[in-house]
C-alpha cells in the first residue's frame, strides 16, 4: 500500500508516519514529487492498524496496490525515474542511443565501431565480452580482454559502456569496467543474478525475456529494486511468437504499457526485435514515436564478417541513416539526442 501525504505535509508528520510503519516491522520507501510526498509500504500490511495511520497528521489517504510489483509501480513512485550515467540522463528529455557490436571481436573492430557510433551521435557503446549463445560451438566472447578493450574505447571516445553480465561469479569483474550492467533475455528470471546486481550501485539494463509477460518482466525488476538498486532501465527486445519471418516479434505496445504501469525508463532493441538489419530503421523510428526513452542497436564495420548477429547489424551507412531519421522523429516527440 501507499500513504499519500497532503500537499502541505510537514516533514515532522512524514517522519512520524515513517516511524510508525517501521515500528510495525514494515519497509518504507519515500518518494517526494513536485506536489506531494508518497510513502510506499512494503510487507504484510496486517502488521499495522491502517485506520490509525489514516488519521495521522497530514495524511491525505491510503491507497492499496493490487499489482504484485510494488517498487516498480507508478502508484508507488508517481514521478518518472531518471537515471544518470555521467552527463547522460535516461528517462528524461534526452533520447539515449546505445550502439555497437554484438560481440567484442578484436581491438581494431571495437575501436573502429566506437568511432563510428560516436560520430553518429550515440552516447553509449554496447559490446558483449561474455556471450550467451544457443550453440556451445559458437563464439563465446573475449572475456576480460574484451572488457579491457571496451574500457580503452571509453577513454578514446568518452562513450559510456554497457555490457552483459552472465552470472554472479563474473559480476565483480564487470563492475571494474562497465558503466551499465546488462541482464540478457535468457537471464531475466535468474533471480540469484538479479539479487546480486540489485546489491550494486551500477545502473542495470533489464531485457525482457524470450516469452515473458509484462508482469513477469516487472517482477524481475522488482527483485533488483528490492535489494536497494533503484537504477533499473527496462529494454523491450522482442518476444517469441508463432511468426518466423523475423527473429522475434517486437512488442512496441510494451512501451506505452510500461509508461502507464511503471515509473522506470524503457528503451527498445530493434536489432534483436527483428533480426534483420533492413527492419531496424523503421522499428527504431516507431519505437521513438511510441515514447521510448532510448534505443540499443547493433552496429558493425563489416556485418558480413561479424562473429555474431551479423544479419541484424547495421553497417556504418545504415547506422548514420538511422540516426538521422531517429533525430528527426525525436524532435517531433519533443526529445533531443
N, C-alpha and C positions, 0 to 999 in steps of 0.2 A: 504494500500500500504506500501512498504518498500523503504527506501532510503539507497542505498548501497554506502558506502564511499570507496574511493580508499585505497589500502593497505598502502599508505604513509600518510594517512589523519592526519592532525594535530588536537590536542584536541581543539584548538581555532575554527577550521572550524566545528567540530562536535557540539560544543556549539552554534555556530551561527545558524546552521540548526535547532537545537532543539528549540532555542528561537523563530525562525521564525514560526515554526509549532505551538508552544504553544500560540503564539500571535494570531494565527488564530482560537484558541479555540479547537485545536486537542490534543488528548492524545498522549504521546510519550513514547516508550519503547526502551531503548538502549541495544543492545546485542553485546558484544565485544568478537570476536573469535580470533583464532591464526593468521589469515591472514588479517582480515578486521573488521570494525565496521559496524553494520547494525542498522538503526534507524527504528523501527516499528511505523507506524502512525495509530492511532485509531480515528474513527469519520468520518464525512462527508467530503471527500476529495475535494468537490466543494468549501469548505471554503478557499482553498488556491490556489494560482497560481502555478500549478505543474511545468510549464516551468521555472518559476523564481527559484524554488528550484533546478531544474536540472542543472542550470548554476552556482550555488554557488560553491565556492572554495572547492576542494577535493571531490565533489560528483561524483561518477562514473556512477550511473544510478538509475532510479526509476523503481521498479517492482510492478505491480498491482496484488494483491492476489484475486483470484476469489472465492476461497472456503469461506464459511461463517464463519469458525473458523479461527481466526486471531492469537491470542496469542498462541494457541496450534500448530500452523502451523510451519513446519520445515523451510519454507522460511523466516518466521518471526524471527526464532531463530535457525540458522543452526547447532550450536553445541549441542550435546545431553545434556539434563538436568540430572545432577547427584544430587540426594537428600541425604543429610547427616543426619543420625539419630545416634547420639553418634559417635561411631567409625565405623558405618556401612554406606556403600555407595551404594545406589540403582540407577542403571543406568550406572555404571562404569564397571570395570573389574570383580568386585565381583559378584558372583551369590548368591542372598539372598534367604533364605528359611524361611518362616513363617509357624509355625506348632503349633498345639494344638487342643483342643476340640471345637466342635461347640458351646457348652454352658459351662459356669462355673456351675457345679452342686453341688460341695462341696469343702471345703478347701482341704480335703485329695485327692480328684480326681484331682484337678487342680495342686497341688504341685507335685504329683506323675507324672503327664503328663509333667510338666515343666522340671523335672529332666530327663525324657526320651528324650524329644526333644533337650535339651541342650547337653546331652551325644552324641546324633546322629549327631550334627553339625549345627542345626538350630540356627539362630541368633535372631529371633523374635518370641515371644509367642503370638498366637492368641487365643481368647476366648470371647464368647459373654456374656455380662452381661444383655443386653436387647435384647430379641429375637423376631423378627417379624415372626409369624407362620401363616400358611394357616388356621389353626383351632384355634378359640378362647379358646378351651379347652386344647390345648397343653401347655407344659411347656414354660413359657414366660421369663425365666431368673431370676437371683437373684438380679438384680438391683445394687444399690450402694454396697451392701455386696459383690457381685461378683467382682466389681471393686477393692475393698479393698484386696480381695484375690489375684487378678492379681498383684496388687502393691507389695504384700508380696512375690509373686513368683519372681518378678523382683529383689527384694532385695536379695533373696536367690540364684538366678542363674545368675544375670547380663543380662538376656534376656530383650530386649525391648518389649513393649506391643502394639498390635493393637487390637482395639475393635470397634464395630459398634455403631454409634450414630444414634438414631431413629428420633429425631426431635429437633428443635432449643431450646425447653424448657429444655431438659436434656443435651444440649451441654456444659454449664458451669461445670456440674458435671463430664463429660468425660474429660474435659480439665485438671481437677485436677489430673487425674490418668494415662492417656494413653500417649503414645509417637506418635502413628499414629491413626488418626481418619478414620474409615471405613464407606463409604457410600454404603449400600447394593443395590442389583439389583433393589429391589422394590422402592427404593428412588432415583434412578439415575436421574429422572426428577422432583424431589421435589425441585423446583427452590428456594423456600424460604430457605430450608435447605442448598442448595448449596451456596447461597449467605452468609449464616451465617458462614459456615466453611471457606469460602473464606476470611472472615474478621479475622480469627485466624492466629496464627503463627505456627500451627502444620501441618506436612505433612498429606495429605489426600489420602487414597486408594479408588479410584472410580471404583466400579464394573459395568460392562456392564449390561444394563437392560435385562429383560427376552426376549424381542423381538426387541431390539434396533439395528438400523443400526450403522455402524461405524461412520457415520457423526453425528448422534444424540448423540452418546457417546462422541465424541469430542466436540460437542456443550455444553454438560453438563459440561465437563472440563472447557470450556470457561467461564462459569458462575463463577467458583471458581477463575480462573486466573484473570478475570476482576475485582474481588474485591481486588486483590493485593496479594493473596496467590499463589505463583508460585511453590509450592511443591506438585504437583499432580502426583500420581502413578496410572496408568491405570491397571485394572485387568479383563482379559478375563475369564469368569466363565461358559461359555456355554450359548447357546440361545435356545429358544423353537422352535422346528420344528415338522414335522409330525412323526418323529421317537419316539417310546415309550419304546424301549428296554433299553435305557439309560435315566437317569433323564433329561438331556439336551443334546444338540449337541455341543461338544466342538469345537469352531471355531479357530483352530490353525492358519489358514491363516490370522487371525486378527493380529498376531504378526508381520510378515513382512509388512503387510499393514500399521500398525501403525508406524513401523520404517521408512517407506517411507514417510508418511504424516506428522509425528509429531516428535518433539524432546523429548516428555515425555517418561519416562521409562514405561515398561509394564511387568507385571507378569501374571502368569497363575494359575488358580484354577482347577486342575483336579478332585478334590473331588466333587464339585458341578457340574462340567462339565460332569461327568459320572454317579454319584450317586451310584456306586458300587466299593467297595474297590479294587477288583482284576484288575480293569482297570486303577486305579490311577497310578500304577507304569509305565506301558508303555506310558501313556499320559504325565507323568512327564518327562520321557526321551525325548519324542517327543517335548515337549514344549521348553526344553533347546536346542535341535537341531534346532528348528525353530528360535532361537535367543532371547528368553525371558530373561528378566533381573532377574527373580526370580520365586519362586513358593509359593503358600499358600495352605497347605494341612491340613486335619483334622486327628488328632491322639487322640486315647482314650485308656487307660489301658485295658478296657474291653468293646469293642464296642457293644457287645450283651446286655449290661446293660445301654447303653447311653440313656439319656432322649431326645436327638435329633440327627438325622443324623447318627445313628449307622451303617447302611449298607454301608455308604461311608467312614467310619473312619478306618484308619489303626491301627492295633494293634502294640505293640512295635516291634515285629519281622518284620512285613511287613514294618514298618517305617524305621528300620535300613537297610533293604534290598534296599528300595527306595533310601535312602541317599547314599549307596554305588554305586548304578547304576547311580544316578544323578551326583555324584562326578566324575565318570569316563567319563560321557558324557560332563561334564563341561570342563574337561581337554582337550578333543578333540576340543571343541569350543573356547579354549583359555581363559576360565573363571576359577576362583577359588572360593571355598566355605569357 
